[in-house]
Amino acid sequence: MTDKVAEALGYEQARDELIEVVRRLEAGGTTLEESLALWERGEELAKVCRRWLEGARARLDAALAEEEDAEEG
């Protein structure tokens, strides 16, 4: 899956798929090639989740700043 496809995922979708990737890696029983592919997919999904969380934090910070400005003004 390409980065553009991964970026189209919502936070919950990416998080749920990441949980499944981790579960499969922890369970073992995969070949080295499969494990590497899972690891790479997990890294992509973790980046997607991180971007969503950073975006949410920025929106929250902006809303709090607006609220503070309104209270001061």
C-alpha positions as a Markdown table, in Angstrom:
| # | Residue | x | y | z |
|---|---|---|---|---|
| 1 | Met | 0.0 | 0.0 | 0.0 |
| 2 | Thr | 1.4 | 3.4 | -0.9 |
| 3 | Asp | 1.7 | 6.4 | 1.4 |
| 4 | Lys | -1.1 | 8.1 | -0.4 |
| 5 | Val | -3.4 | 5.2 | 0.2 |
| 6 | Ala | -2.3 | 5.0 | 3.8 |
| 7 | Glu | -2.8 | 8.7 | 4.3 |
| 8 | Ala | -6.4 | 8.3 | 3.1 |
| 9 | Leu | -7.2 | 6.1 | 6.1 |
| 10 | Gly | -9.0 | 7.6 | 9.1 |
| 11 | Tyr | -7.3 | 7.5 | 12.5 |
| 12 | Glu | -9.4 | 4.6 | 13.7 |
| 13 | Gln | -8.9 | 2.6 | 10.6 |
| 14 | Ala | -5.1 | 3.1 | 10.8 |
| 15 | Arg | -5.0 | 2.3 | 14.5 |
| 16 | Asp | -7.1 | -0.8 | 14.2 |
| 17 | Glu | -4.9 | -2.1 | 11.3 |
| 18 | Leu | -1.8 | -1.3 | 13.3 |
| 19 | Ile | -3.1 | -3.3 | 16.2 |
| 20 | Glu | -3.6 | -6.2 | 13.9 |
| 21 | Val | -0.1 | -5.9 | 12.4 |
| 22 | Val | 1.4 | -5.9 | 15.9 |
| 23 | Arg | -0.7 | -8.9 | 16.9 |
| 24 | Arg | 0.5 | -10.9 | 13.8 |
| 25 | Leu | 4.1 | -10.0 | 14.4 |
| 26 | Glu | 3.9 | -11.0 | 18.1 |
| 27 | Ala | 2.2 | -14.3 | 17.2 |
| 28 | Gly | 5.1 | -15.2 | 15.0 |
| 29 | Gly | 4.8 | -18.0 | 12.4 |
| 30 | Thr | 5.5 | -15.7 | 9.5 |
| 31 | Thr | 8.4 | -15.9 | 7.2 |
| 32 | Leu | 11.2 | -13.3 | 7.3 |
| 33 | Glu | 9.8 | -11.6 | 4.2 |
| 34 | Glu | 6.3 | -11.5 | 5.6 |
| 35 | Ser | 7.6 | -10.1 | 8.9 |
| 36 | Leu | 9.5 | -7.4 | 7.1 |
| 37 | Ala | 6.4 | -6.5 | 5.0 |
| 38 | Leu | 4.3 | -6.3 | 8.2 |
| 39 | Trp | 6.9 | -4.2 | 9.9 |
| 40 | Glu | 7.0 | -1.7 | 7.0 |
| 41 | Arg | 3.2 | -1.6 | 6.9 |
| 42 | Gly | 3.2 | -1.0 | 10.7 |
| 43 | Glu | 5.6 | 1.9 | 10.3 |
| 44 | Glu | 3.4 | 3.5 | 7.6 |
| 45 | Leu | 0.3 | 3.1 | 9.8 |
| 46 | Ala | 2.1 | 4.6 | 12.8 |
| 47 | Lys | 3.0 | 7.6 | 10.7 |
| 48 | Val | -0.6 | 8.0 | 9.7 |
| 49 | Cys | -1.8 | 7.8 | 13.3 |
| 50 | Arg | 0.9 | 10.3 | 14.4 |
| 51 | Arg | -0.2 | 12.8 | 11.7 |
| 52 | Trp | -3.8 | 12.5 | 12.8 |
| 53 | Leu | -2.9 | 13.1 | 16.4 |
| 54 | Glu | -0.6 | 16.0 | 15.6 |
| 55 | Gly | -3.4 | 17.6 | 13.6 |
| 56 | Ala | -5.9 | 17.1 | 16.4 |
| 57 | Arg | -3.4 | 18.7 | 18.8 |
| 58 | Ala | -2.9 | 21.7 | 16.5 |
| 59 | Arg | -6.7 | 22.1 | 16.2 |
| 60 | Leu | -7.1 | 21.9 | 20.0 |
| 61 | Asp | -4.3 | 24.4 | 20.6 |
| 62 | Ala | -5.8 | 26.8 | 18.1 |
| 63 | Ala | -9.2 | 26.5 | 19.7 |
| 64 | Leu | -7.8 | 27.1 | 23.2 |
| 65 | Ala | -5.8 | 30.1 | 21.9 |
| 66 | Glu | -9.0 | 31.6 | 20.4 |
| 67 | Glu | -10.8 | 31.1 | 23.7 |
| 68 | Glu | -8.0 | 32.8 | 25.6 |
| 69 | Asp | -8.0 | 35.7 | 23.2 |
| 70 | Ala | -11.8 | 36.1 | 23.5 |
| 71 | Glu | -11.6 | 36.1 | 27.3 |
| 72 | Glu | -8.8 | 38.7 | 27.3 |
| 73 | Gly | -10.4 | 41.0 | 24.6 |
